[in-house]
């Protein structure tokens, strides 16, 4: 049984590696899957959710002129307190807002390490080949890869919190083309989601995978980002 299991794992990794090298995204899109079931699965894994805007052609459903993050932002300013894993509430939102995307608030249960897709593809292949438990991974818009991890924790001393603004704020992400660490005060879209230009946000590895310690992923991701950017790896600022 052990040998058979090992052969199966290697075969699965080989297929996964071929996908990574091909540059193609996940085959399914939000129109091909049960949206509500995917949202409930994310909530069941502990990811707190809240409704978000959605694309209307190339515009945002919020109707804000020049919206900097069309289809990517919460619909309520109270999204941090509104975010929930309550099944009944998520079902109501999903059924009453059938076009809405959903965000998941980071820094409560989980953080997200957000990298360019080329760097993420390289790091993911390296991590899986060495047997690291990677956890959930999503592909966002075809150009970013989201690695879901456990959060840094909740220190008793409020001054020990590391807010996301030390890395990047959700509405200034274009200024941070490399590694973005979404923690307290931030959010990311949770699959399935739609973006302008018929782009999507999809799970590559679903929320059934346990959340890993972020430090197990940080070095391979920063190394890959540095190679992608043609610079020496630096990641000291990501962990004060």
Secondary structure in CASP SS format (residue, H / E / C, confidence):
PFRMAT SS
TARGET T0000
AUTHOR 0000-0000-0000
METHOD secondary structure of the structure
MODEL  1
X C 1.00
X H 1.00
X H 1.00
X H 1.00
X H 1.00
X H 1.00
X H 1.00
X H 1.00
X H 1.00
X H 1.00
X H 1.00
X H 1.00
X H 1.00
X H 1.00
X H 1.00
X H 1.00
X H 1.00
X H 1.00
X H 1.00
X H 1.00
X H 1.00
X H 1.00
X C 1.00
X C 1.00
X C 1.00
X C 1.00
X C 1.00
X C 1.00
X C 1.00
X C 1.00
X C 1.00
X C 1.00
X C 1.00
X C 1.00
X H 1.00
X H 1.00
X H 1.00
X H 1.00
X H 1.00
X H 1.00
X H 1.00
X H 1.00
X H 1.00
X H 1.00
X C 1.00
X C 1.00
X C 1.00
X C 1.00
X E 1.00
X E 1.00
X E 1.00
X E 1.00
X C 1.00
X C 1.00
X E 1.00
X E 1.00
X C 1.00
X C 1.00
X E 1.00
X E 1.00
X C 1.00
X C 1.00
X C 1.00
X C 1.00
X C 1.00
X C 1.00
X C 1.00
X C 1.00
X C 1.00
X C 1.00
X C 1.00
X C 1.00
X C 1.00
X E 1.00
X C 1.00
X C 1.00
X C 1.00
X C 1.00
X H 1.00
X H 1.00
X H 1.00
X H 1.00
X C 1.00
X E 1.00
X C 1.00
X C 1.00
X H 1.00
X H 1.00
X H 1.00
X H 1.00
X H 1.00
X H 1.00
X H 1.00
X H 1.00
X H 1.00
X H 1.00
X C 1.00
X C 1.00
X C 1.00
X C 1.00
X E 1.00
X E 1.00
X E 1.00
X E 1.00
X E 1.00
X C 1.00
X C 1.00
X C 1.00
X C 1.00
X E 1.00
X E 1.00
X E 1.00
X E 1.00
X E 1.00
X E 1.00
X E 1.00
X H 1.00
X H 1.00
X H 1.00
X H 1.00
X H 1.00
X H 1.00
X H 1.00
X H 1.00
X H 1.00
X H 1.00
X H 1.00
X H 1.00
X H 1.00
X C 1.00
X C 1.00
X C 1.00
X C 1.00
X C 1.00
X C 1.00
X C 1.00
X E 1.00
X E 1.00
X E 1.00
X E 1.00
X C 1.00
X C 1.00
X C 1.00
X E 1.00
X E 1.00
X E 1.00
X E 1.00
X E 1.00
X E 1.00
X E 1.00
X C 1.00
X C 1.00
X C 1.00
X C 1.00
X C 1.00
X C 1.00
X C 1.00
X H 1.00
X H 1.00
X H 1.00
X C 1.00
X C 1.00
X E 1.00
X H 1.00
X H 1.00
X H 1.00
X C 1.00
X C 1.00
X C 1.00
X H 1.00
X H 1.00
X H 1.00
X H 1.00
X H 1.00
X H 1.00
X C 1.00
X C 1.00
X C 1.00
X C 1.00
X E 1.00
X E 1.00
X E 1.00
X C 1.00
X E 1.00
X C 1.00
X C 1.00
X E 1.00
X E 1.00
X E 1.00
X E 1.00
X C 1.00
X C 1.00
X E 1.00
X E 1.00
X E 1.00
X C 1.00
X C 1.00
X C 1.00
X E 1.00
X E 1.00
X E 1.00
X E 1.00
X E 1.00
X E 1.00
X E 1.00
X C 1.00
X C 1.00
X C 1.00
X C 1.00
X C 1.00
X C 1.00
X E 1.00
X C 1.00
X C 1.00
X H 1.00
X H 1.00
X H 1.00
X H 1.00
X H 1.00
X H 1.00
X H 1.00
X H 1.00
X H 1.00
X H 1.00
X H 1.00
X H 1.00
X H 1.00
X H 1.00
X H 1.00
X C 1.00
X C 1.00
X C 1.00
X C 1.00
X C 1.00
X C 1.00
X H 1.00
X H 1.00
X H 1.00
X C 1.00
X C 1.00
END
